[in-house]
Amino acid sequence: MSDAIDWARVRAAFPILDQQVSGWPLIYFDNAATSQKPRPVIEALVRHYERDNANVHRGLHELSRRSTDAYEAARATVARFLGAAHPEEIVFTRGTTESVNLVAQVWAERFLKPGDAVLVTAMDHHSNLVPWQLAVRRAGAVLKWVPVTDTGTLDLDALDALLTPEVRLFAFVHISNSLGTLNPAADLCRRARAHGITTFVDGAQSAGHIPVDVRALGCDFFAFSGHKMGAPTGIGALYGRREVLETMPPWQGGGEMIHRVTLEESTFKAPPARFEAGTPNVAGAVGLAAAVDFLEALGLPAVAARDDALTRHALERLESIPGLRVLGPAAPRGSLVSFSLDGVHPHDLVTFADTRGLALRGGHHCTQPLLRRFGVPATTRASFYFYNTPEEIDRMVEILDEARRFFAP
Ligand code: PMP
């Protein structure tokens, strides 16, 4: 695993990683749930609050100007990061969940009619499933889903038959947070577009891990969460193609999203302001821009290669543990590994790992239908980011093997 970047130096930028848990060096393998934050992101937050903090857009004083400039510069940074054509195509949200709910309420209110259908997949996170269930119920439409094969990929042979004239929108996960499957997003968007179907990509596990270019993907919407890619919690974005955002009515009402208000009615600003009612998470946006700068300085291809090398190493080493079964395809996949270990409940395994300073996650990972499909109530998941090391993976394998012997009947 040798390349031009000194990954030990990169890791040193993440202060939280340098600590002991239960008397052992912390091994943080819960990155798919949330990532750790590099010092430049933490410092950007501190600098913002120590020097620039004020409310945005409506102030005419120096600090408000600085905060507004930083907030709008962050929008331009995110637009560049996603390959969007215009900063106005970026709506700041709390994260992926809020982005899906925005579209499932606003786009659906305008475009979804009784008898229409929304297509999702059987591997979607509850965040990209439940909002669509609610949307179709409100509209009198129906939900359909692309099935998942035994190897944990989308059943693409079934897709064409599902792209019927009733389908108005196809929402799917880019990288599955449960299986690790990397879906062929550009191909899926192309096939949907050929039928005039609007596309929504859940990029919660892909943004910040692999290069993302929304125009190359050809999607109408793309959602991600900053906290999974080195930025603070509570900030993320929705990319919406300008022509699509402009057709959408407002979402939440309040300050900042209006032009003119009378007691009877209001007129509304153009996107993205139309969808950003109230005081936004300015510091979060500043932190998100700092995270993007950090990732881009490393280079997304290098980050993706590092993630991939760690994942390959894990897949190879986990084969040595008797009774351990990895879910999901061998490739292409994101930087996480979900597995079952014979005779050991994931919660027991995760609790055991914690006593050795190893942070894993056990549960249904907000994908209950998917785990039901594989006949398991829960899995154990190890998820990696570029600051993790092959040595940490070797240590995880030792701990898992120790747990296997500890729990053996
Ligand atoms: N989609 C996927 C694939 C995810 O992994 C997650 C987070 N686990 C979400 C959506 C929801 O993200 P958030 O909780 O940041 O809104």
Residues whose N, C-alpha, C, O or C-beta is under 5 A from the ligand:
A	BS01	PMP	A32 G95 T96 T97 E98 H125 S127 V173 I175 N177 D202 A204 Q205 S225
